[in-house]
Amino acid sequence: MHTVTSEIDVHLPVQTVYDQWTQFEDFPKFMSGVEEVRQIDDTHTYWRVHVGGVERDFRAEIVEQKPGERVAWRSIRGPQHAGVVTFHHLGENLTRVRLQLEWDPEGFLENIGAAFQIDDARVAADLKEFARLLESNGFATGSWRGTVEESSTPTIR
């Protein structure tokens, strides 16, 4: 498994930043290669991505969600990966978003990308675009404040 970790400071309150992150269907607006995300129910999403000339789809399960604090997930069908994003209150209008992702590169191109940390750069750029879009709006486009209790041990803590 390959691990990618990145963080960014967003100049908005933690509640606003967290609320926007829970809008999974908006992810294609800031995540390179993400073509579509569909929220199936409170804990399941369907993703269609196009990376390195390869199109893939997968389903993910949210295994833990604490409003304003963290969202953890793992794939349940498709490429194997798991991750967690945490939200840290740094000030009234300053939030640190920290993302950690573990994934299993498949094929030559993905293994080269992981070896040369191209995926690290992509995640950092996606977080930067998330912050830019959110700061330019100044508000979240929606929110989901429900709690998901840890249903099983996620790969990342």
Summary of the structure (lengths in Angstrom):
residues: 157
radius of gyration: 14.9
end to end distance: 14.9
largest distance: 45.2
contacts: 457
relative contact order: 0.28
helix: 27%
strand: 43%
